[in-house]
């Protein structure tokens, strides 16, 4: 069953963000993930949530997503993350087809 990593980010440092984004993208691809949403305009339809850019990544299953999150490849991205951005990050089960 697919799972989704969803993040809403606030960019702190544009140069560090580009480094983080490049490293994170490589780590996601190496673990079989794919971007479904990567930034873009956000429109709040209901409620008070006002997220900054949203990122949604699909992984084939929860164990793959967890392996990615704990991987050395993603650890390289984490080296610059806290300078680059602040974020909320969640892992959500999808539905089976």
Chimera marker file (.cmm) of the C-alpha trace (Angstrom):
<marker_set name="trace">
<marker id="1" x="0.000" y="0.000" z="0.000" r="1" g="1" b="0" radius="0.5"/>
<marker id="2" x="1.482" y="3.388" z="-0.902" r="1" g="1" b="0" radius="0.5"/>
<marker id="3" x="2.373" y="5.856" z="1.825" r="1" g="1" b="0" radius="0.5"/>
<marker id="4" x="2.949" y="9.569" z="1.671" r="1" g="1" b="0" radius="0.5"/>
<marker id="5" x="5.452" y="11.831" z="3.340" r="1" g="1" b="0" radius="0.5"/>
<marker id="6" x="3.886" y="15.279" z="3.618" r="1" g="1" b="0" radius="0.5"/>
<marker id="7" x="5.837" y="18.342" z="4.636" r="1" g="1" b="0" radius="0.5"/>
<marker id="8" x="4.990" y="21.992" z="4.892" r="1" g="1" b="0" radius="0.5"/>
<marker id="9" x="8.104" y="24.148" z="4.917" r="1" g="1" b="0" radius="0.5"/>
<marker id="10" x="9.190" y="27.682" z="5.633" r="1" g="1" b="0" radius="0.5"/>
<marker id="11" x="12.356" y="28.580" z="3.764" r="1" g="1" b="0" radius="0.5"/>
<marker id="12" x="14.959" y="30.289" z="5.960" r="1" g="1" b="0" radius="0.5"/>
<marker id="13" x="17.953" y="30.432" z="3.630" r="1" g="1" b="0" radius="0.5"/>
<marker id="14" x="17.438" y="30.122" z="-0.131" r="1" g="1" b="0" radius="0.5"/>
<marker id="15" x="20.967" y="28.858" z="-0.937" r="1" g="1" b="0" radius="0.5"/>
<marker id="16" x="20.912" y="26.239" z="1.842" r="1" g="1" b="0" radius="0.5"/>
<marker id="17" x="17.399" y="25.281" z="0.738" r="1" g="1" b="0" radius="0.5"/>
<marker id="18" x="18.596" y="24.502" z="-2.791" r="1" g="1" b="0" radius="0.5"/>
<marker id="19" x="21.355" y="22.295" z="-1.339" r="1" g="1" b="0" radius="0.5"/>
<marker id="20" x="18.844" y="20.517" z="0.906" r="1" g="1" b="0" radius="0.5"/>
<marker id="21" x="16.351" y="20.121" z="-1.936" r="1" g="1" b="0" radius="0.5"/>
<marker id="22" x="18.938" y="18.584" z="-4.280" r="1" g="1" b="0" radius="0.5"/>
<marker id="23" x="20.200" y="16.140" z="-1.650" r="1" g="1" b="0" radius="0.5"/>
<marker id="24" x="16.700" y="15.212" z="-0.469" r="1" g="1" b="0" radius="0.5"/>
<marker id="25" x="15.513" y="14.607" z="-4.049" r="1" g="1" b="0" radius="0.5"/>
<marker id="26" x="18.445" y="12.275" z="-4.743" r="1" g="1" b="0" radius="0.5"/>
<marker id="27" x="17.769" y="10.335" z="-1.535" r="1" g="1" b="0" radius="0.5"/>
<marker id="28" x="14.062" y="10.031" z="-2.326" r="1" g="1" b="0" radius="0.5"/>
<marker id="29" x="14.764" y="8.713" z="-5.831" r="1" g="1" b="0" radius="0.5"/>
<marker id="30" x="17.332" y="6.243" z="-4.462" r="1" g="1" b="0" radius="0.5"/>
<marker id="31" x="14.633" y="4.785" z="-2.205" r="1" g="1" b="0" radius="0.5"/>
<marker id="32" x="11.899" y="4.476" z="-4.811" r="1" g="1" b="0" radius="0.5"/>
<marker id="33" x="9.980" y="7.602" z="-3.849" r="1" g="1" b="0" radius="0.5"/>
<marker id="34" x="8.463" y="10.098" z="-6.224" r="1" g="1" b="0" radius="0.5"/>
<marker id="35" x="7.244" y="13.644" z="-5.823" r="1" g="1" b="0" radius="0.5"/>
<marker id="36" x="3.532" y="14.255" z="-6.262" r="1" g="1" b="0" radius="0.5"/>
<marker id="37" x="3.656" y="17.859" z="-5.039" r="1" g="1" b="0" radius="0.5"/>
<marker id="38" x="6.786" y="19.987" z="-4.818" r="1" g="1" b="0" radius="0.5"/>
<marker id="39" x="5.929" y="23.537" z="-3.885" r="1" g="1" b="0" radius="0.5"/>
<marker id="40" x="3.515" y="25.598" z="-5.876" r="1" g="1" b="0" radius="0.5"/>
<marker id="41" x="0.659" y="27.823" z="-4.881" r="1" g="1" b="0" radius="0.5"/>
<marker id="42" x="-1.413" y="26.818" z="-1.854" r="1" g="1" b="0" radius="0.5"/>
<marker id="43" x="-5.013" y="27.969" z="-1.441" r="1" g="1" b="0" radius="0.5"/>
<marker id="44" x="-6.770" y="27.417" z="1.870" r="1" g="1" b="0" radius="0.5"/>
<marker id="45" x="-10.351" y="26.363" z="1.191" r="1" g="1" b="0" radius="0.5"/>
<marker id="46" x="-11.449" y="25.779" z="4.798" r="1" g="1" b="0" radius="0.5"/>
<marker id="47" x="-10.022" y="26.311" z="8.246" r="1" g="1" b="0" radius="0.5"/>
<marker id="48" x="-7.116" y="28.418" z="9.430" r="1" g="1" b="0" radius="0.5"/>
<marker id="49" x="-4.160" y="26.353" z="8.184" r="1" g="1" b="0" radius="0.5"/>
<marker id="50" x="-1.899" y="28.620" z="6.120" r="1" g="1" b="0" radius="0.5"/>
<marker id="51" x="0.925" y="26.345" z="4.985" r="1" g="1" b="0" radius="0.5"/>
<marker id="52" x="3.927" y="27.573" z="3.092" r="1" g="1" b="0" radius="0.5"/>
<marker id="53" x="5.122" y="25.382" z="0.198" r="1" g="1" b="0" radius="0.5"/>
<marker id="54" x="3.890" y="21.797" z="0.510" r="1" g="1" b="0" radius="0.5"/>
<marker id="55" x="5.806" y="18.719" z="-0.510" r="1" g="1" b="0" radius="0.5"/>
<marker id="56" x="4.128" y="15.333" z="-0.983" r="1" g="1" b="0" radius="0.5"/>
<marker id="57" x="6.266" y="12.277" z="-1.732" r="1" g="1" b="0" radius="0.5"/>
<marker id="58" x="4.855" y="8.841" z="-2.467" r="1" g="1" b="0" radius="0.5"/>
<marker id="59" x="6.691" y="5.667" z="-1.434" r="1" g="1" b="0" radius="0.5"/>
<marker id="60" x="5.566" y="2.148" z="-2.321" r="1" g="1" b="0" radius="0.5"/>
<marker id="61" x="5.097" y="1.135" z="1.318" r="1" g="1" b="0" radius="0.5"/>
<marker id="62" x="5.683" y="2.293" z="4.870" r="1" g="1" b="0" radius="0.5"/>
<marker id="63" x="8.884" y="0.337" z="5.429" r="1" g="1" b="0" radius="0.5"/>
<marker id="64" x="10.479" y="1.864" z="2.335" r="1" g="1" b="0" radius="0.5"/>
<marker id="65" x="9.535" y="5.347" z="3.544" r="1" g="1" b="0" radius="0.5"/>
<marker id="66" x="10.977" y="4.625" z="6.966" r="1" g="1" b="0" radius="0.5"/>
<marker id="67" x="14.209" y="3.277" z="5.441" r="1" g="1" b="0" radius="0.5"/>
<marker id="68" x="14.502" y="6.465" z="3.374" r="1" g="1" b="0" radius="0.5"/>
<marker id="69" x="13.962" y="8.683" z="6.420" r="1" g="1" b="0" radius="0.5"/>
<marker id="70" x="16.687" y="6.827" z="8.360" r="1" g="1" b="0" radius="0.5"/>
<marker id="71" x="19.062" y="6.486" z="5.407" r="1" g="1" b="0" radius="0.5"/>
<marker id="72" x="22.564" y="7.832" z="5.032" r="1" g="1" b="0" radius="0.5"/>
<marker id="73" x="21.513" y="9.544" z="1.810" r="1" g="1" b="0" radius="0.5"/>
<marker id="74" x="18.839" y="11.536" z="3.607" r="1" g="1" b="0" radius="0.5"/>
<marker id="75" x="21.254" y="12.199" z="6.485" r="1" g="1" b="0" radius="0.5"/>
<marker id="76" x="23.358" y="14.158" z="3.962" r="1" g="1" b="0" radius="0.5"/>
<marker id="77" x="20.367" y="16.430" z="3.335" r="1" g="1" b="0" radius="0.5"/>
<marker id="78" x="19.741" y="16.796" z="7.069" r="1" g="1" b="0" radius="0.5"/>
<marker id="79" x="23.189" y="18.353" z="7.471" r="1" g="1" b="0" radius="0.5"/>
<marker id="80" x="21.802" y="21.595" z="5.996" r="1" g="1" b="0" radius="0.5"/>
<marker id="81" x="18.089" y="21.269" z="6.756" r="1" g="1" b="0" radius="0.5"/>
<marker id="82" x="17.880" y="23.352" z="9.917" r="1" g="1" b="0" radius="0.5"/>
<marker id="83" x="19.689" y="26.251" z="8.242" r="1" g="1" b="0" radius="0.5"/>
<marker id="84" x="17.618" y="25.842" z="5.085" r="1" g="1" b="0" radius="0.5"/>
<marker id="85" x="14.111" y="25.583" z="6.470" r="1" g="1" b="0" radius="0.5"/>
<marker id="86" x="11.695" y="24.869" z="9.257" r="1" g="1" b="0" radius="0.5"/>
<marker id="87" x="9.150" y="22.159" z="8.633" r="1" g="1" b="0" radius="0.5"/>
<marker id="88" x="6.371" y="19.898" z="9.725" r="1" g="1" b="0" radius="0.5"/>
<marker id="89" x="6.746" y="16.365" z="8.404" r="1" g="1" b="0" radius="0.5"/>
<marker id="90" x="4.240" y="13.524" z="8.615" r="1" g="1" b="0" radius="0.5"/>
<marker id="91" x="3.933" y="9.992" z="7.240" r="1" g="1" b="0" radius="0.5"/>
<marker id="92" x="0.440" y="8.959" z="6.086" r="1" g="1" b="0" radius="0.5"/>
<marker id="93" x="-0.899" y="5.614" z="4.872" r="1" g="1" b="0" radius="0.5"/>
<marker id="94" x="-2.528" y="5.673" z="1.455" r="1" g="1" b="0" radius="0.5"/>
<marker id="95" x="-5.320" y="3.444" z="0.256" r="1" g="1" b="0" radius="0.5"/>
<marker id="96" x="-4.867" y="0.128" z="-1.447" r="1" g="1" b="0" radius="0.5"/>
<marker id="97" x="-6.224" y="-0.152" z="-4.951" r="1" g="1" b="0" radius="0.5"/>
<link id1="1" id2="2" r="1" g="1" b="0" radius="0.2"/>
<link id1="2" id2="3" r="1" g="1" b="0" radius="0.2"/>
<link id1="3" id2="4" r="1" g="1" b="0" radius="0.2"/>
<link id1="4" id2="5" r="1" g="1" b="0" radius="0.2"/>
<link id1="5" id2="6" r="1" g="1" b="0" radius="0.2"/>
<link id1="6" id2="7" r="1" g="1" b="0" radius="0.2"/>
<link id1="7" id2="8" r="1" g="1" b="0" radius="0.2"/>
<link id1="8" id2="9" r="1" g="1" b="0" radius="0.2"/>
<link id1="9" id2="10" r="1" g="1" b="0" radius="0.2"/>
<link id1="10" id2="11" r="1" g="1" b="0" radius="0.2"/>
<link id1="11" id2="12" r="1" g="1" b="0" radius="0.2"/>
<link id1="12" id2="13" r="1" g="1" b="0" radius="0.2"/>
<link id1="13" id2="14" r="1" g="1" b="0" radius="0.2"/>
<link id1="14" id2="15" r="1" g="1" b="0" radius="0.2"/>
<link id1="15" id2="16" r="1" g="1" b="0" radius="0.2"/>
<link id1="16" id2="17" r="1" g="1" b="0" radius="0.2"/>
<link id1="17" id2="18" r="1" g="1" b="0" radius="0.2"/>
<link id1="18" id2="19" r="1" g="1" b="0" radius="0.2"/>
<link id1="19" id2="20" r="1" g="1" b="0" radius="0.2"/>
<link id1="20" id2="21" r="1" g="1" b="0" radius="0.2"/>
<link id1="21" id2="22" r="1" g="1" b="0" radius="0.2"/>
<link id1="22" id2="23" r="1" g="1" b="0" radius="0.2"/>
<link id1="23" id2="24" r="1" g="1" b="0" radius="0.2"/>
<link id1="24" id2="25" r="1" g="1" b="0" radius="0.2"/>
<link id1="25" id2="26" r="1" g="1" b="0" radius="0.2"/>
<link id1="26" id2="27" r="1" g="1" b="0" radius="0.2"/>
<link id1="27" id2="28" r="1" g="1" b="0" radius="0.2"/>
<link id1="28" id2="29" r="1" g="1" b="0" radius="0.2"/>
<link id1="29" id2="30" r="1" g="1" b="0" radius="0.2"/>
<link id1="30" id2="31" r="1" g="1" b="0" radius="0.2"/>
<link id1="31" id2="32" r="1" g="1" b="0" radius="0.2"/>
<link id1="32" id2="33" r="1" g="1" b="0" radius="0.2"/>
<link id1="33" id2="34" r="1" g="1" b="0" radius="0.2"/>
<link id1="34" id2="35" r="1" g="1" b="0" radius="0.2"/>
<link id1="35" id2="36" r="1" g="1" b="0" radius="0.2"/>
<link id1="36" id2="37" r="1" g="1" b="0" radius="0.2"/>
<link id1="37" id2="38" r="1" g="1" b="0" radius="0.2"/>
<link id1="38" id2="39" r="1" g="1" b="0" radius="0.2"/>
<link id1="39" id2="40" r="1" g="1" b="0" radius="0.2"/>
<link id1="40" id2="41" r="1" g="1" b="0" radius="0.2"/>
<link id1="41" id2="42" r="1" g="1" b="0" radius="0.2"/>
<link id1="42" id2="43" r="1" g="1" b="0" radius="0.2"/>
<link id1="43" id2="44" r="1" g="1" b="0" radius="0.2"/>
<link id1="44" id2="45" r="1" g="1" b="0" radius="0.2"/>
<link id1="45" id2="46" r="1" g="1" b="0" radius="0.2"/>
<link id1="46" id2="47" r="1" g="1" b="0" radius="0.2"/>
<link id1="47" id2="48" r="1" g="1" b="0" radius="0.2"/>
<link id1="48" id2="49" r="1" g="1" b="0" radius="0.2"/>
<link id1="49" id2="50" r="1" g="1" b="0" radius="0.2"/>
<link id1="50" id2="51" r="1" g="1" b="0" radius="0.2"/>
<link id1="51" id2="52" r="1" g="1" b="0" radius="0.2"/>
<link id1="52" id2="53" r="1" g="1" b="0" radius="0.2"/>
<link id1="53" id2="54" r="1" g="1" b="0" radius="0.2"/>
<link id1="54" id2="55" r="1" g="1" b="0" radius="0.2"/>
<link id1="55" id2="56" r="1" g="1" b="0" radius="0.2"/>
<link id1="56" id2="57" r="1" g="1" b="0" radius="0.2"/>
<link id1="57" id2="58" r="1" g="1" b="0" radius="0.2"/>
<link id1="58" id2="59" r="1" g="1" b="0" radius="0.2"/>
<link id1="59" id2="60" r="1" g="1" b="0" radius="0.2"/>
<link id1="60" id2="61" r="1" g="1" b="0" radius="0.2"/>
<link id1="61" id2="62" r="1" g="1" b="0" radius="0.2"/>
<link id1="62" id2="63" r="1" g="1" b="0" radius="0.2"/>
<link id1="63" id2="64" r="1" g="1" b="0" radius="0.2"/>
<link id1="64" id2="65" r="1" g="1" b="0" radius="0.2"/>
<link id1="65" id2="66" r="1" g="1" b="0" radius="0.2"/>
<link id1="66" id2="67" r="1" g="1" b="0" radius="0.2"/>
<link id1="67" id2="68" r="1" g="1" b="0" radius="0.2"/>
<link id1="68" id2="69" r="1" g="1" b="0" radius="0.2"/>
<link id1="69" id2="70" r="1" g="1" b="0" radius="0.2"/>
<link id1="70" id2="71" r="1" g="1" b="0" radius="0.2"/>
<link id1="71" id2="72" r="1" g="1" b="0" radius="0.2"/>
<link id1="72" id2="73" r="1" g="1" b="0" radius="0.2"/>
<link id1="73" id2="74" r="1" g="1" b="0" radius="0.2"/>
<link id1="74" id2="75" r="1" g="1" b="0" radius="0.2"/>
<link id1="75" id2="76" r="1" g="1" b="0" radius="0.2"/>
<link id1="76" id2="77" r="1" g="1" b="0" radius="0.2"/>
<link id1="77" id2="78" r="1" g="1" b="0" radius="0.2"/>
<link id1="78" id2="79" r="1" g="1" b="0" radius="0.2"/>
<link id1="79" id2="80" r="1" g="1" b="0" radius="0.2"/>
<link id1="80" id2="81" r="1" g="1" b="0" radius="0.2"/>
<link id1="81" id2="82" r="1" g="1" b="0" radius="0.2"/>
<link id1="82" id2="83" r="1" g="1" b="0" radius="0.2"/>
<link id1="83" id2="84" r="1" g="1" b="0" radius="0.2"/>
<link id1="84" id2="85" r="1" g="1" b="0" radius="0.2"/>
<link id1="85" id2="86" r="1" g="1" b="0" radius="0.2"/>
<link id1="86" id2="87" r="1" g="1" b="0" radius="0.2"/>
<link id1="87" id2="88" r="1" g="1" b="0" radius="0.2"/>
<link id1="88" id2="89" r="1" g="1" b="0" radius="0.2"/>
<link id1="89" id2="90" r="1" g="1" b="0" radius="0.2"/>
<link id1="90" id2="91" r="1" g="1" b="0" radius="0.2"/>
<link id1="91" id2="92" r="1" g="1" b="0" radius="0.2"/>
<link id1="92" id2="93" r="1" g="1" b="0" radius="0.2"/>
<link id1="93" id2="94" r="1" g="1" b="0" radius="0.2"/>
<link id1="94" id2="95" r="1" g="1" b="0" radius="0.2"/>
<link id1="95" id2="96" r="1" g="1" b="0" radius="0.2"/>
<link id1="96" id2="97" r="1" g="1" b="0" radius="0.2"/>
</marker_set>
